[in-house]
Amino acid sequence: MGSTALEKRKSTAVSGHTVSPADEPSAEWGWHGTFRVGTPAAGIFVGLAMFAMLIGNHEGWTENLWLIGMGAGLLAGVAWMIHKRRTSWRR
């Protein structure tokens, strides 16, 4: 039975061989990570922007509840992500 691309990628990662730029174009210029500062910063900015949208000309509470819920959920998600990142090595 032939091996799949995922199995080949796992075997090259385990054996220590270099990754071909044809498989992963970002390997050519060396970036494999995430935006460690940009992602939480953008989440906090958008979460606070949700609360800033409470100031407006809408009359009902339905919009306010959605804005508060989504803003609080987004900020809670950012806090959870930061907490997971700080405690990931302790497991």
PDB file of N, CA, C and O in Angstrom:
ATOM      1  N   MET A   1       0.843  -1.173   0.000  1.00  0.00           N
ATOM      2  CA  MET A   1       0.000   0.000   0.000  1.00  0.00           C
ATOM      3  C   MET A   1       0.892   1.241   0.000  1.00  0.00           C
ATOM      4  O   MET A   1       1.868   1.292   0.749  1.00  0.00           O
ATOM      5  N   GLY A   2       0.584   2.217  -0.805  1.00  0.00           N
ATOM      6  CA  GLY A   2       1.380   3.426  -0.885  1.00  0.00           C
ATOM      7  C   GLY A   2       1.149   4.328   0.317  1.00  0.00           C
ATOM      8  O   GLY A   2       0.087   4.295   0.939  1.00  0.00           O
ATOM      9  N   SER A   3       2.140   5.122   0.632  1.00  0.00           N
ATOM     10  CA  SER A   3       2.000   6.037   1.760  1.00  0.00           C
ATOM     11  C   SER A   3       1.397   7.350   1.284  1.00  0.00           C
ATOM     12  O   SER A   3       1.575   7.764   0.138  1.00  0.00           O
ATOM     13  N   THR A   4       0.697   7.975   2.175  1.00  0.00           N
ATOM     14  CA  THR A   4       0.061   9.245   1.833  1.00  0.00           C
ATOM     15  C   THR A   4       1.041  10.386   2.045  1.00  0.00           C
ATOM     16  O   THR A   4       2.114  10.198   2.618  1.00  0.00           O
ATOM     17  N   ALA A   5       0.670  11.552   1.584  1.00  0.00           N
ATOM     18  CA  ALA A   5       1.531  12.725   1.740  1.00  0.00           C
ATOM     19  C   ALA A   5       1.722  13.067   3.202  1.00  0.00           C
ATOM     20  O   ALA A   5       2.793  13.525   3.598  1.00  0.00           O
ATOM     21  N   LEU A   6       0.681  12.848   4.023  1.00  0.00           N
ATOM     22  CA  LEU A   6       0.794  13.151   5.444  1.00  0.00           C
ATOM     23  C   LEU A   6       1.808  12.231   6.107  1.00  0.00           C
ATOM     24  O   LEU A   6       2.597  12.678   6.939  1.00  0.00           O
ATOM     25  N   GLU A   7       1.797  10.946   5.746  1.00  0.00           N
ATOM     26  CA  GLU A   7       2.765  10.014   6.317  1.00  0.00           C
ATOM     27  C   GLU A   7       4.182  10.369   5.877  1.00  0.00           C
ATOM     28  O   GLU A   7       5.120  10.263   6.667  1.00  0.00           O
ATOM     29  N   LYS A   8       4.344  10.788   4.627  1.00  0.00           N
ATOM     30  CA  LYS A   8       5.666  11.193   4.154  1.00  0.00           C
ATOM     31  C   LYS A   8       6.159  12.414   4.912  1.00  0.00           C
ATOM     32  O   LYS A   8       7.330  12.492   5.284  1.00  0.00           O
ATOM     33  N   ARG A   9       5.253  13.378   5.143  1.00  0.00           N
ATOM     34  CA  ARG A   9       5.639  14.589   5.855  1.00  0.00           C
ATOM     35  C   ARG A   9       6.025  14.262   7.298  1.00  0.00           C
ATOM     36  O   ARG A   9       6.988  14.823   7.821  1.00  0.00           O
ATOM     37  N   LYS A  10       5.282  13.359   7.947  1.00  0.00           N
ATOM     38  CA  LYS A  10       5.622  12.961   9.309  1.00  0.00           C
ATOM     39  C   LYS A  10       6.973  12.263   9.347  1.00  0.00           C
ATOM     40  O   LYS A  10       7.774  12.508  10.248  1.00  0.00           O
ATOM     41  N   SER A  11       7.233  11.384   8.361  1.00  0.00           N
ATOM     42  CA  SER A  11       8.493  10.649   8.378  1.00  0.00           C
ATOM     43  C   SER A  11       9.677  11.570   8.140  1.00  0.00           C
ATOM     44  O   SER A  11      10.744  11.344   8.710  1.00  0.00           O
ATOM     45  N   THR A  12       9.526  12.614   7.306  1.00  0.00           N
ATOM     46  CA  THR A  12      10.634  13.531   7.092  1.00  0.00           C
ATOM     47  C   THR A  12      10.848  14.404   8.309  1.00  0.00           C
ATOM     48  O   THR A  12      11.981  14.785   8.602  1.00  0.00           O
ATOM     49  N   ALA A  13       9.772  14.732   9.032  1.00  0.00           N
ATOM     50  CA  ALA A  13       9.932  15.539  10.238  1.00  0.00           C
ATOM     51  C   ALA A  13      10.637  14.749  11.326  1.00  0.00           C
ATOM     52  O   ALA A  13      11.442  15.304  12.074  1.00  0.00           O
ATOM     53  N   VAL A  14      10.343  13.466  11.419  1.00  0.00           N
ATOM     54  CA  VAL A  14      10.960  12.629  12.442  1.00  0.00           C
ATOM     55  C   VAL A  14      12.411  12.328  12.089  1.00  0.00           C
ATOM     56  O   VAL A  14      13.273  12.337  12.967  1.00  0.00           O
ATOM     57  N   SER A  15      12.690  12.064  10.823  1.00  0.00           N
ATOM     58  CA  SER A  15      14.040  11.676  10.430  1.00  0.00           C
ATOM     59  C   SER A  15      14.995  12.857  10.369  1.00  0.00           C
ATOM     60  O   SER A  15      16.204  12.648  10.265  1.00  0.00           O
ATOM     61  N   GLY A  16      14.501  14.088  10.429  1.00  0.00           N
ATOM     62  CA  GLY A  16      15.360  15.262  10.452  1.00  0.00           C
ATOM     63  C   GLY A  16      15.741  15.787   9.082  1.00  0.00           C
ATOM     64  O   GLY A  16      16.599  16.665   8.994  1.00  0.00           O
ATOM     65  N   HIS A  17      15.152  15.298   8.025  1.00  0.00           N
ATOM     66  CA  HIS A  17      15.448  15.790   6.693  1.00  0.00           C
ATOM     67  C   HIS A  17      14.833  17.171   6.509  1.00  0.00           C
ATOM     68  O   HIS A  17      13.876  17.534   7.193  1.00  0.00           O
ATOM     69  N   THR A  18      15.385  17.921   5.593  1.00  0.00           N
ATOM     70  CA  THR A  18      14.835  19.247   5.320  1.00  0.00           C
ATOM     71  C   THR A  18      13.550  19.118   4.512  1.00  0.00           C
ATOM     72  O   THR A  18      13.329  18.129   3.813  1.00  0.00           O
ATOM     73  N   VAL A  19      12.722  20.126   4.625  1.00  0.00           N
ATOM     74  CA  VAL A  19      11.439  20.143   3.923  1.00  0.00           C
ATOM     75  C   VAL A  19      11.657  20.776   2.560  1.00  0.00           C
ATOM     76  O   VAL A  19      12.341  21.793   2.445  1.00  0.00           O
ATOM     77  N   SER A  20      11.096  20.195   1.561  1.00  0.00           N
ATOM     78  CA  SER A  20      11.211  20.719   0.207  1.00  0.00           C
ATOM     79  C   SER A  20      10.366  21.979   0.058  1.00  0.00           C
ATOM     80  O   SER A  20       9.211  21.996   0.483  1.00  0.00           O
ATOM     81  N   PRO A  21      10.918  23.031  -0.535  1.00  0.00           N
ATOM     82  CA  PRO A  21      10.123  24.246  -0.767  1.00  0.00           C
ATOM     83  C   PRO A  21       8.921  24.015  -1.667  1.00  0.00           C
ATOM     84  O   PRO A  21       7.973  24.801  -1.642  1.00  0.00           O
ATOM     85  N   ALA A  22       8.941  22.947  -2.463  1.00  0.00           N
ATOM     86  CA  ALA A  22       7.774  22.643  -3.292  1.00  0.00           C
ATOM     87  C   ALA A  22       6.601  22.185  -2.420  1.00  0.00           C
ATOM     88  O   ALA A  22       5.446  22.453  -2.748  1.00  0.00           O
ATOM     89  N   ASP A  23       6.894  21.491  -1.300  1.00  0.00           N
ATOM     90  CA  ASP A  23       5.844  21.044  -0.396  1.00  0.00           C
ATOM     91  C   ASP A  23       5.321  22.181   0.474  1.00  0.00           C
ATOM     92  O   ASP A  23       4.116  22.328   0.679  1.00  0.00           O
ATOM     93  N   GLU A  24       6.242  22.967   0.972  1.00  0.00           N
ATOM     94  CA  GLU A  24       5.870  24.104   1.815  1.00  0.00           C
ATOM     95  C   GLU A  24       6.625  25.328   1.323  1.00  0.00           C
ATOM     96  O   GLU A  24       7.802  25.488   1.646  1.00  0.00           O
ATOM     97  N   PRO A  25       5.984  26.192   0.554  1.00  0.00           N
ATOM     98  CA  PRO A  25       6.689  27.354   0.000  1.00  0.00           C
ATOM     99  C   PRO A  25       7.288  28.265   1.064  1.00  0.00           C
ATOM    100  O   PRO A  25       8.292  28.927   0.801  1.00  0.00           O
ATOM    101  N   SER A  26       6.704  28.318   2.255  1.00  0.00           N
ATOM    102  CA  SER A  26       7.248  29.197   3.283  1.00  0.00           C
ATOM    103  C   SER A  26       8.562  28.660   3.847  1.00  0.00           C
ATOM    104  O   SER A  26       9.285  29.406   4.507  1.00  0.00           O
ATOM    105  N   ALA A  27       8.891  27.397   3.610  1.00  0.00           N
ATOM    106  CA  ALA A  27      10.149  26.837   4.095  1.00  0.00           C
ATOM    107  C   ALA A  27      11.337  27.503   3.406  1.00  0.00           C
ATOM    108  O   ALA A  27      12.439  27.536   3.953  1.00  0.00           O
ATOM    109  N   GLU A  28      11.111  28.026   2.220  1.00  0.00           N
ATOM    110  CA  GLU A  28      12.187  28.664   1.483  1.00  0.00           C
ATOM    111  C   GLU A  28      12.694  29.921   2.195  1.00  0.00           C
ATOM    112  O   GLU A  28      13.897  30.183   2.198  1.00  0.00           O
ATOM    113  N   TRP A  29      11.812  30.682   2.783  1.00  0.00           N
ATOM    114  CA  TRP A  29      12.239  31.893   3.464  1.00  0.00           C
ATOM    115  C   TRP A  29      12.133  31.789   4.976  1.00  0.00           C
ATOM    116  O   TRP A  29      12.314  32.789   5.671  1.00  0.00           O
ATOM    117  N   GLY A  30      11.844  30.603   5.503  1.00  0.00           N
ATOM    118  CA  GLY A  30      12.048  30.319   6.911  1.00  0.00           C
ATOM    119  C   GLY A  30      10.944  30.679   7.875  1.00  0.00           C
ATOM    120  O   GLY A  30      11.203  30.736   9.077  1.00  0.00           O
ATOM    121  N   TRP A  31       9.742  30.925   7.429  1.00  0.00           N
ATOM    122  CA  TRP A  31       8.677  31.283   8.365  1.00  0.00           C
ATOM    123  C   TRP A  31       7.734  30.106   8.518  1.00  0.00           C
ATOM    124  O   TRP A  31       7.149  29.639   7.541  1.00  0.00           O
ATOM    125  N   HIS A  32       7.584  29.617   9.772  1.00  0.00           N
ATOM    126  CA  HIS A  32       6.691  28.500  10.048  1.00  0.00           C
ATOM    127  C   HIS A  32       5.772  28.783  11.217  1.00  0.00           C
ATOM    128  O   HIS A  32       5.024  27.898  11.632  1.00  0.00           O
ATOM    129  N   GLY A  33       5.804  29.961  11.747  1.00  0.00           N
ATOM    130  CA  GLY A  33       5.082  30.219  12.979  1.00  0.00           C
ATOM    131  C   GLY A  33       3.786  30.957  12.788  1.00  0.00           C
ATOM    132  O   GLY A  33       3.219  31.003  11.697  1.00  0.00           O
ATOM    133  N   THR A  34       3.334  31.531  13.879  1.00  0.00           N
ATOM    134  CA  THR A  34       2.126  32.336  13.882  1.00  0.00           C
ATOM    135  C   THR A  34       2.504  33.753  14.279  1.00  0.00           C
ATOM    136  O   THR A  34       3.656  34.028  14.612  1.00  0.00           O
ATOM    137  N   PHE A  35       1.541  34.637  14.242  1.00  0.00           N
ATOM    138  CA  PHE A  35       1.771  36.003  14.676  1.00  0.00           C
ATOM    139  C   PHE A  35       1.582  36.045  16.192  1.00  0.00           C
ATOM    140  O   PHE A  35       0.466  36.246  16.669  1.00  0.00           O
ATOM    141  N   ARG A  36       2.642  35.860  16.937  1.00  0.00           N
ATOM    142  CA  ARG A  36       2.555  35.701  18.384  1.00  0.00           C
ATOM    143  C   ARG A  36       2.036  36.960  19.076  1.00  0.00           C
ATOM    144  O   ARG A  36       1.352  36.852  20.093  1.00  0.00           O
ATOM    145  N   VAL A  37       2.335  38.128  18.565  1.00  0.00           N
ATOM    146  CA  VAL A  37       1.867  39.366  19.180  1.00  0.00           C
ATOM    147  C   VAL A  37       0.672  39.935  18.426  1.00  0.00           C
ATOM    148  O   VAL A  37      -0.221  40.527  19.032  1.00  0.00           O
ATOM    149  N   GLY A  38       0.652  39.759  17.120  1.00  0.00           N
ATOM    150  CA  GLY A  38      -0.390  40.349  16.286  1.00  0.00           C
ATOM    151  C   GLY A  38      -1.766  39.761  16.514  1.00  0.00           C
ATOM    152  O   GLY A  38      -2.759  40.489  16.491  1.00  0.00           O
ATOM    153  N   THR A  39      -1.846  38.457  16.735  1.00  0.00           N
ATOM    154  CA  THR A  39      -3.149  37.817  16.919  1.00  0.00           C
ATOM    155  C   THR A  39      -3.847  38.297  18.189  1.00  0.00           C
ATOM    156  O   THR A  39      -5.009  38.697  18.114  1.00  0.00           O
ATOM    157  N   PRO A  40      -3.187  38.276  19.364  1.00  0.00           N
ATOM    158  CA  PRO A  40      -3.872  38.796  20.552  1.00  0.00           C
ATOM    159  C   PRO A  40      -4.148  40.298  20.462  1.00  0.00           C
ATOM    160  O   PRO A  40      -5.178  40.771  20.941  1.00  0.00           O
ATOM    161  N   ALA A  41      -3.233  41.039  19.853  1.00  0.00           N
ATOM    162  CA  ALA A  41      -3.441  42.484  19.731  1.00  0.00           C
ATOM    163  C   ALA A  41      -4.664  42.782  18.868  1.00  0.00           C
ATOM    164  O   ALA A  41      -5.462  43.658  19.203  1.00  0.00           O
ATOM    165  N   ALA A  42      -4.814  42.063  17.765  1.00  0.00           N
ATOM    166  CA  ALA A  42      -5.975  42.257  16.905  1.00  0.00           C
ATOM    167  C   ALA A  42      -7.256  41.825  17.612  1.00  0.00           C
ATOM    168  O   ALA A  42      -8.290  42.478  17.468  1.00  0.00           O
ATOM    169  N   GLY A  43      -7.198  40.729  18.376  1.00  0.00           N
ATOM    170  CA  GLY A  43      -8.367  40.277  19.126  1.00  0.00           C
ATOM    171  C   GLY A  43      -8.806  41.291  20.166  1.00  0.00           C
ATOM    172  O   GLY A  43      -9.998  41.553  20.324  1.00  0.00           O
ATOM    173  N   ILE A  44      -7.844  41.858  20.872  1.00  0.00           N
ATOM    174  CA  ILE A  44      -8.175  42.872  21.886  1.00  0.00           C
ATOM    175  C   ILE A  44      -8.745  44.117  21.217  1.00  0.00           C
ATOM    176  O   ILE A  44      -9.717  44.696  21.702  1.00  0.00           O
ATOM    177  N   PHE A  45      -8.142  44.529  20.100  1.00  0.00           N
ATOM    178  CA  PHE A  45      -8.630  45.714  19.398  1.00  0.00           C
ATOM    179  C   PHE A  45     -10.070  45.529  18.923  1.00  0.00           C
ATOM    180  O   PHE A  45     -10.909  46.410  19.107  1.00  0.00           O
ATOM    181  N   VAL A  46     -10.347  44.387  18.316  1.00  0.00           N
ATOM    182  CA  VAL A  46     -11.697  44.147  17.800  1.00  0.00           C
ATOM    183  C   VAL A  46     -12.695  43.993  18.947  1.00  0.00           C
ATOM    184  O   VAL A  46     -13.832  44.454  18.844  1.00  0.00           O
ATOM    185  N   GLY A  47     -12.274  43.341  20.049  1.00  0.00           N
ATOM    186  CA  GLY A  47     -13.153  43.206  21.209  1.00  0.00           C
ATOM    187  C   GLY A  47     -13.534  44.558  21.793  1.00  0.00           C
ATOM    188  O   GLY A  47     -14.692  44.794  22.137  1.00  0.00           O
ATOM    189  N   LEU A  48     -12.545  45.445  21.903  1.00  0.00           N
ATOM    190  CA  LEU A  48     -12.834  46.792  22.418  1.00  0.00           C
ATOM    191  C   LEU A  48     -13.641  47.610  21.410  1.00  0.00           C
ATOM    192  O   LEU A  48     -14.448  48.454  21.799  1.00  0.00           O
ATOM    193  N   ALA A  49     -13.427  47.364  20.122  1.00  0.00           N
ATOM    194  CA  ALA A  49     -14.216  48.058  19.101  1.00  0.00           C
ATOM    195  C   ALA A  49     -15.687  47.661  19.194  1.00  0.00           C
ATOM    196  O   ALA A  49     -16.571  48.473  18.919  1.00  0.00           O
ATOM    197  N   MET A  50     -15.950  46.399  19.585  1.00  0.00           N
ATOM    198  CA  MET A  50     -17.341  45.966  19.782  1.00  0.00           C
ATOM    199  C   MET A  50     -18.006  46.797  20.876  1.00  0.00           C
ATOM    200  O   MET A  50     -19.156  47.215  20.744  1.00  0.00           O
ATOM    201  N   PHE A  51     -17.264  47.029  21.954  1.00  0.00           N
ATOM    202  CA  PHE A  51     -17.833  47.841  23.037  1.00  0.00           C
ATOM    203  C   PHE A  51     -17.979  49.304  22.624  1.00  0.00           C
ATOM    204  O   PHE A  51     -18.898  49.984  23.079  1.00  0.00           O
ATOM    205  N   ALA A  52     -17.084  49.793  21.769  1.00  0.00           N
ATOM    206  CA  ALA A  52     -17.202  51.174  21.285  1.00  0.00           C
ATOM    207  C   ALA A  52     -18.437  51.343  20.411  1.00  0.00           C
ATOM    208  O   ALA A  52     -18.992  52.438  20.327  1.00  0.00           O
ATOM    209  N   MET A  53     -18.872  50.266  19.758  1.00  0.00           N
ATOM    210  CA  MET A  53     -20.060  50.344  18.900  1.00  0.00           C
ATOM    211  C   MET A  53     -21.348  50.447  19.711  1.00  0.00           C
ATOM    212  O   MET A  53     -22.416  50.651  19.133  1.00  0.00           O
ATOM    213  N   LEU A  54     -21.276  50.312  21.025  1.00  0.00           N
ATOM    214  CA  LEU A  54     -22.464  50.495  21.853  1.00  0.00           C
ATOM    215  C   LEU A  54     -22.937  51.950  21.816  1.00  0.00           C
ATOM    216  O   LEU A  54     -24.117  52.241  22.009  1.00  0.00           O
ATOM    217  N   ILE A  55     -21.988  52.853  21.565  1.00  0.00           N
ATOM    218  CA  ILE A  55     -22.343  54.270  21.448  1.00  0.00           C
ATOM    219  C   ILE A  55     -22.847  54.473  20.027  1.00  0.00           C
ATOM    220  O   ILE A  55     -22.070  54.399  19.075  1.00  0.00           O
ATOM    221  N   GLY A  56     -24.112  54.722  19.883  1.00  0.00           N
ATOM    222  CA  GLY A  56     -24.663  54.863  18.544  1.00  0.00           C
ATOM    223  C   GLY A  56     -26.111  55.284  18.591  1.00  0.00           C
ATOM    224  O   GLY A  56     -26.621  55.677  19.639  1.00  0.00           O
ATOM    225  N   ASN A  57     -26.762  55.203  17.468  1.00  0.00           N
ATOM    226  CA  ASN A  57     -28.128  55.680  17.363  1.00  0.00           C
ATOM    227  C   ASN A  57     -29.145  54.548  17.317  1.00  0.00           C
ATOM    228  O   ASN A  57     -30.284  54.766  16.903  1.00  0.00           O
ATOM    229  N   HIS A  58     -28.760  53.341  17.732  1.00  0.00           N
ATOM    230  CA  HIS A  58     -29.741  52.259  17.735  1.00  0.00           C
ATOM    231  C   HIS A  58     -30.582  52.340  19.002  1.00  0.00           C
ATOM    232  O   HIS A  58     -30.112  52.792  20.046  1.00  0.00           O
ATOM    233  N   GLU A  59     -31.819  51.900  18.898  1.00  0.00           N
ATOM    234  CA  GLU A  59     -32.761  52.092  19.993  1.00  0.00           C
ATOM    235  C   GLU A  59     -33.013  50.828  20.807  1.00  0.00           C
ATOM    236  O   GLU A  59     -33.282  50.922  22.005  1.00  0.00           O
ATOM    237  N   GLY A  60     -32.934  49.659  20.199  1.00  0.00           N
ATOM    238  CA  GLY A  60     -33.262  48.426  20.902  1.00  0.00           C
ATOM    239  C   GLY A  60     -32.071  47.852  21.656  1.00  0.00           C
ATOM    240  O   GLY A  60     -30.925  48.243  21.435  1.00  0.00           O
ATOM    241  N   TRP A  61     -32.370  46.915  22.555  1.00  0.00           N
ATOM    242  CA  TRP A  61     -31.327  46.267  23.332  1.00  0.00           C
ATOM    243  C   TRP A  61     -30.785  45.022  22.656  1.00  0.00           C
ATOM    244  O   TRP A  61     -29.790  44.454  23.107  1.00  0.00           O
ATOM    245  N   THR A  62     -31.427  44.591  21.582  1.00  0.00           N
ATOM    246  CA  THR A  62     -30.952  43.398  20.899  1.00  0.00           C
ATOM    247  C   THR A  62     -29.539  43.606  20.351  1.00  0.00           C
ATOM    248  O   THR A  62     -28.680  42.736  20.499  1.00  0.00           O
ATOM    249  N   GLU A  63     -29.303  44.740  19.728  1.00  0.00           N
ATOM    250  CA  GLU A  63     -27.970  45.038  19.197  1.00  0.00           C
ATOM    251  C   GLU A  63     -26.950  45.117  20.323  1.00  0.00           C
ATOM    252  O   GLU A  63     -25.834  44.612  20.198  1.00  0.00           O
ATOM    253  N   ASN A  64     -27.338  45.753  21.424  1.00  0.00           N
ATOM    254  CA  ASN A  64     -26.421  45.889  22.554  1.00  0.00           C
ATOM    255  C   ASN A  64     -26.034  44.535  23.127  1.00  0.00           C
ATOM    256  O   ASN A  64     -24.870  44.305  23.454  1.00  0.00           O
ATOM    257  N   LEU A  65     -27.007  43.639  23.250  1.00  0.00           N
ATOM    258  CA  LEU A  65     -26.707  42.320  23.798  1.00  0.00           C
ATOM    259  C   LEU A  65     -25.756  41.542  22.886  1.00  0.00           C
ATOM    260  O   LEU A  65     -24.843  40.874  23.371  1.00  0.00           O
ATOM    261  N   TRP A  66     -25.962  41.624  21.579  1.00  0.00           N
ATOM    262  CA  TRP A  66     -25.067  40.943  20.652  1.00  0.00           C
ATOM    263  C   TRP A  66     -23.660  41.537  20.709  1.00  0.00           C
ATOM    264  O   TRP A  66     -22.673  40.802  20.716  1.00  0.00           O
ATOM    265  N   LEU A  67     -23.570  42.864  20.749  1.00  0.00           N
ATOM    266  CA  LEU A  67     -22.255  43.498  20.805  1.00  0.00           C
ATOM    267  C   LEU A  67     -21.521  43.157  22.101  1.00  0.00           C
ATOM    268  O   LEU A  67     -20.325  42.865  22.082  1.00  0.00           O
ATOM    269  N   ILE A  68     -22.232  43.193  23.218  1.00  0.00           N
ATOM    270  CA  ILE A  68     -21.605  42.863  24.500  1.00  0.00           C
ATOM    271  C   ILE A  68     -21.196  41.394  24.527  1.00  0.00           C
ATOM    272  O   ILE A  68     -20.090  41.068  24.960  1.00  0.00           O
ATOM    273  N   GLY A  69     -22.072  40.508  24.070  1.00  0.00           N
ATOM    274  CA  GLY A  69     -21.761  39.083  24.078  1.00  0.00           C
ATOM    275  C   GLY A  69     -20.587  38.734  23.181  1.00  0.00           C
ATOM    276  O   GLY A  69     -19.700  37.977  23.579  1.00  0.00           O
ATOM    277  N   MET A  70     -20.577  39.279  21.979  1.00  0.00           N
ATOM    278  CA  MET A  70     -19.486  38.965  21.058  1.00  0.00           C
ATOM    279  C   MET A  70     -18.175  39.595  21.503  1.00  0.00           C
ATOM    280  O   MET A  70     -17.118  38.976  21.377  1.00  0.00           O
ATOM    281  N   GLY A  71     -18.228  40.804  22.017  1.00  0.00           N
ATOM    282  CA  GLY A  71     -17.007  41.450  22.515  1.00  0.00           C
ATOM    283  C   GLY A  71     -16.441  40.724  23.722  1.00  0.00           C
ATOM    284  O   GLY A  71     -15.230  40.521  23.812  1.00  0.00           O
ATOM    285  N   ALA A  72     -17.307  40.330  24.654  1.00  0.00           N
ATOM    286  CA  ALA A  72     -16.847  39.595  25.835  1.00  0.00           C
ATOM    287  C   ALA A  72     -16.329  38.211  25.434  1.00  0.00           C
ATOM    288  O   ALA A  72     -15.330  37.742  25.978  1.00  0.00           O
ATOM    289  N   GLY A  73     -16.996  37.565  24.495  1.00  0.00           N
ATOM    290  CA  GLY A  73     -16.528  36.266  24.032  1.00  0.00           C
ATOM    291  C   GLY A  73     -15.169  36.346  23.351  1.00  0.00           C
ATOM    292  O   GLY A  73     -14.317  35.477  23.537  1.00  0.00           O
ATOM    293  N   LEU A  74     -14.979  37.383  22.571  1.00  0.00           N
ATOM    294  CA  LEU A  74     -13.703  37.566  21.885  1.00  0.00           C
ATOM    295  C   LEU A  74     -12.584  37.844  22.880  1.00  0.00           C
ATOM    296  O   LEU A  74     -11.502  37.269  22.768  1.00  0.00           O
ATOM    297  N   LEU A  75     -12.830  38.713  23.843  1.00  0.00           N
ATOM    298  CA  LEU A  75     -11.809  38.997  24.856  1.00  0.00           C
ATOM    299  C   LEU A  75     -11.529  37.779  25.728  1.00  0.00           C
ATOM    300  O   LEU A  75     -10.386  37.557  26.126  1.00  0.00           O
ATOM    301  N   ALA A  76     -12.558  36.984  26.032  1.00  0.00           N
ATOM    302  CA  ALA A  76     -12.351  35.753  26.795  1.00  0.00           C
ATOM    303  C   ALA A  76     -11.523  34.758  25.982  1.00  0.00           C
ATOM    304  O   ALA A  76     -10.667  34.069  26.538  1.00  0.00           O
ATOM    305  N   GLY A  77     -11.766  34.677  24.686  1.00  0.00           N
ATOM    306  CA  GLY A  77     -10.977  33.797  23.828  1.00  0.00           C
ATOM    307  C   GLY A  77      -9.514  34.206  23.757  1.00  0.00           C
ATOM    308  O   GLY A  77      -8.626  33.353  23.757  1.00  0.00           O
ATOM    309  N   VAL A  78      -9.265  35.506  23.697  1.00  0.00           N
ATOM    310  CA  VAL A  78      -7.879  35.995  23.689  1.00  0.00           C
ATOM    311  C   VAL A  78      -7.210  35.680  25.024  1.00  0.00           C
ATOM    312  O   VAL A  78      -6.055  35.256  25.057  1.00  0.00           O
ATOM    313  N   ALA A  79      -7.934  35.885  26.121  1.00  0.00           N
ATOM    314  CA  ALA A  79      -7.372  35.574  27.436  1.00  0.00           C
ATOM    315  C   ALA A  79      -7.066  34.081  27.554  1.00  0.00           C
ATOM    316  O   ALA A  79      -6.028  33.710  28.102  1.00  0.00           O
ATOM    317  N   TRP A  80      -7.948  33.224  27.051  1.00  0.00           N
ATOM    318  CA  TRP A  80      -7.720  31.777  27.089  1.00  0.00           C
ATOM    319  C   TRP A  80      -6.509  31.397  26.236  1.00  0.00           C
ATOM    320  O   TRP A  80      -5.714  30.545  26.631  1.00  0.00           O
ATOM    321  N   MET A  81      -6.370  32.029  25.066  1.00  0.00           N
ATOM    322  CA  MET A  81      -5.238  31.739  24.200  1.00  0.00           C
ATOM    323  C   MET A  81      -3.919  32.137  24.868  1.00  0.00           C
ATOM    324  O   MET A  81      -2.940  31.394  24.797  1.00  0.00           O
ATOM    325  N   ILE A  82      -3.892  33.293  25.509  1.00  0.00           N
ATOM    326  CA  ILE A  82      -2.682  33.737  26.205  1.00  0.00           C
ATOM    327  C   ILE A  82      -2.379  32.809  27.374  1.00  0.00           C
ATOM    328  O   ILE A  82      -1.220  32.470  27.613  1.00  0.00           O
ATOM    329  N   HIS A  83      -3.409  32.397  28.104  1.00  0.00           N
ATOM    330  CA  HIS A  83      -3.209  31.481  29.233  1.00  0.00           C
ATOM    331  C   HIS A  83      -2.670  30.135  28.751  1.00  0.00           C
ATOM    332  O   HIS A  83      -1.759  29.584  29.368  1.00  0.00           O
ATOM    333  N   LYS A  84      -3.216  29.601  27.664  1.00  0.00           N
ATOM    334  CA  LYS A  84      -2.738  28.326  27.127  1.00  0.00           C
ATOM    335  C   LYS A  84      -1.295  28.429  26.664  1.00  0.00           C
ATOM    336  O   LYS A  84      -0.515  27.495  26.851  1.00  0.00           O
ATOM    337  N   ARG A  85      -0.938  29.543  26.069  1.00  0.00           N
ATOM    338  CA  ARG A  85       0.428  29.721  25.578  1.00  0.00           C
ATOM    339  C   ARG A  85       1.424  29.777  26.737  1.00  0.00           C
ATOM    340  O   ARG A  85       2.532  29.252  26.634  1.00  0.00           O
ATOM    341  N   ARG A  86       1.031  30.408  27.824  1.00  0.00           N
ATOM    342  CA  ARG A  86       1.949  30.536  28.965  1.00  0.00           C
ATOM    343  C   ARG A  86       2.105  29.244  29.743  1.00  0.00           C
ATOM    344  O   ARG A  86       3.164  29.003  30.322  1.00  0.00           O
ATOM    345  N   THR A  87       1.083  28.412  29.773  1.00  0.00           N
ATOM    346  CA  THR A  87       1.143  27.202  30.590  1.00  0.00           C
ATOM    347  C   THR A  87       1.312  25.936  29.764  1.00  0.00           C
ATOM    348  O   THR A  87       1.164  24.842  30.308  1.00  0.00           O
ATOM    349  N   SER A  88       1.613  26.036  28.477  1.00  0.00           N
ATOM    350  CA  SER A  88       1.686  24.848  27.641  1.00  0.00           C
ATOM    351  C   SER A  88       2.876  23.962  28.000  1.00  0.00           C
ATOM    352  O   SER A  88       2.807  22.747  27.817  1.00  0.00           O
ATOM    353  N   TRP A  89       3.954  24.536  28.503  1.00  0.00           N
ATOM    354  CA  TRP A  89       5.138  23.741  28.825  1.00  0.00           C
ATOM    355  C   TRP A  89       5.001  22.997  30.140  1.00  0.00           C
ATOM    356  O   TRP A  89       5.825  22.128  30.424  1.00  0.00           O
ATOM    357  N   ARG A  90       4.019  23.293  30.939  1.00  0.00           N
ATOM    358  CA  ARG A  90       3.854  22.684  32.264  1.00  0.00           C
ATOM    359  C   ARG A  90       3.114  21.357  32.230  1.00  0.00           C
ATOM    360  O   ARG A  90       3.046  20.681  33.257  1.00  0.00           O
ATOM    361  N   ARG A  91       2.565  20.961  31.108  1.00  0.00           N
ATOM    362  CA  ARG A  91       1.753  19.744  31.045  1.00  0.00           C
ATOM    363  C   ARG A  91       2.569  18.509  31.162  1.00  0.00           C
ATOM    364  O   ARG A  91       2.026  17.405  31.127  1.00  0.00           O
TER     365      ARG A  91
END
